[in-house]
Amino acid sequence: MIERMTLAALGMMMSAAAMAQSSSKDKTLTNFEDTTMMLQEVTVKSTLPKTRVKGDAMRTIVTGSILEKAGKGVDVLNRIPQLKADKDGSVEVFGRGNAEVYINGRKVMDLKELSRIQSDQIKTVDVIQNPGARYAANVKAVVRITLKKAKGDGFGFVNSAEVGYKYAGKVTNNLDLNYRKGGLDITSSFWCGDDHTHKSIQKNDMTYYVGKDLYTGNSNQNTKFIWTGYSPQLQINYMIDENHSFGGFYKFDNRPYQKWSGVLNTDIYGNGEFSERSESELWQSTTFKKHIFNAYYNGKVGKLGIDFNVDGVFDKTNDPNGTNERTIMADGSETFHKVDNLTKSKNRFWATKLIFSYPIWQGHLSIGGEYSHNNRTDAYSFTTEESLPVKATDTNIKEAATAGFIEYGRNFGKLYAQVGLRYEYMNTGYYEFGVKQEEMSRKYGDWFPTAVLSMPIGQAQLSLSYRKDIERPAYSQLTNSTIYINRYSFQAGNPYLRPTYTSNLALNAAYHAFNLMVSYAHTKDVVTMLTEHYPGSDDPTLNLIHPVNGEKGYDKWVINPSYRPTFGKWHPLWSVGLIAQNYKTLTATGEEITMNHPFWQFVWNNDIELPAHFRINASAQLTTKGDYDNFRMTENNFNVTMGIQRDFNLKALGSLTADLRCYDMFNTAKTGVTIFGPRELTQYNPDRRFISLDVTWKFNETRSKYRGTGAGKEQKARL
């Protein structure tokens, strides 16, 4: 129960802050992304820039550039305009949010995989602000990674080991084994890790009114999160010939040990007078297992391209947790509270996808369909000697999603145009203790248009794209339960949540080493976390935290220019980002305000080649104060990272690369956030530098030709 872990750490209703935000070109037509790119590529007589417009994407060529020596896949992404990647598993496109990532057409289910591939394996990286109709309607942005083609047969391996220190130690190791013979390609890997580095030190302030009485709260918390896990995987690909291939992929994720513990102290004041103090000991021990599989056929019959995929995800989480609290009143009296909780969740998900592609009318037409089904169960129980406004729940969501799309693209001289239309239909059944709740069940369908125009103008390249997308609530947000967090806070779901809709228009431009992205978006029915007085309670300090839909839509504007020249052995990247909006919300006094303070992001990255196979990377990033959706950043965030790498030629034994890095060298990556609403809170969270050493050994390295593209991506993202 990750949501509870985060909420408890914040205290009272302070936890709402965390919750609020809380292939290369194929010779076949089966991978339409690459097929259409053949039509879209812009050719100029001068030297092509490393990042350029290519149809609907901004394409960065990694092969032959300094990015080949960046380290891991995640390091490459952090050196590409518009992108920010986290080693712990997130990829964001500036102004659009989390991106869906593909490697050689295969959807990446665990983004930690980006830390397991090597930078010299990557050929190109495409960043797509407005993905076409073939992508699920909930996809905000797409990052497509194309790996280099493997050469030769035989056996090879890559082993990468990392040790790091933050508050404590971290050790991970990933071993990839590959065997290739003719059309047969077998890859297996085993990843394992033990991590004690996650620690949180937070300060929180709260302000709210009960009638005319002003209440304030101050809390301090110190928590630590440790885990041990392992993940084996196997993928098999067989190419009958250049026109036909099939294969399968299986991965098992297991976290047999995952523990969170912390101390939280909170002081409450009423009209400036001390009211009470709470001292809490919090704990959580979670076990998690997930099975992921994909089977595919990728082929071409005449001119007809066929892409067929079957996916499955089966996971199970057990989350026992508890709270021991002592409350000290103003008169010195004390009370004690002890609550133990148990949350269990399970997903049984499968999906299938079929896409046909055909060259017609001097362009390419794609038609496809997708079907997915998920059976999600959540059960919550608790033990306590007190009378609490919570209830045990056992909910079941059965959801079937059906989608179809049509997409067509062609060139008109230098102009490339692509249009698409997608329809998605959802049928959701909501059950409590096995009984269907008709009022909370729903059926609905939506249309989602997409469009792209791109062309060169002189030596500049331009692309204009449009997309309507949807963000459906996570399954955990839809449960009709009320869960005990601590003395002051209770968390509830909301089965009546509506999806969030966004229309986005984006312009991308490239001119030699200069790149520019400008976008406008309108969003309605956004889901936010609301903290309010617990309904029906006489205790003014009790808070209910639950998701709600915003009453008003809002607009957002984004601009992101960047410049990446080369000066001999020095390869810098300068980037400036600006986000502005007009989001409206209520303060603790009931006054409506417009959150329209823009914030800036400045990035300066430097790669320097040195003699004797040494390389240095130094980067600095500053994010200023400003507003983003329903929260206000109250602190400037400054982060400096330094790293040094060296390659070693082991001759017959392959090659070795050592990478030593220090993240947040000056301990300045602090965050401060204010969440507005009936109960207003401010959260302050300092970070701490992280030092790591990564050693990678490569022997006769070959690379997989896996071509599965996956199915049911939208629904998998909500599990």
Helices and strands as residue ranges (DSSP letters): H 2-10, H 16-20, H 32-40, E 51-54, E 57-61, G 66-69, H 73-77, E 83-86, E 90-93, E 97-98, E 100-103, E 106-107, G 111-115, G 119-121, E 122-128, E 142-147, E 154-165, E 169-181, E 184-210, E 213-241, E 244-270, E 273-285, E 287-301, E 304-329, E 334-360, E 363-383, E 393-412, E 415-432, E 435-436, E 442-457, E 460-471, H 475-478, E 482-486, E 489-492, E 500-511, E 514-524, E 527-533, E 543-549, E 554-563, E 570-581, E 583-586, E 592-595, E 599-609, E 614-623, E 626-628, E 631-633, E 637-649, G 651-653, E 655-663, E 671-675, E 679-685, E 690-699, H 713-716
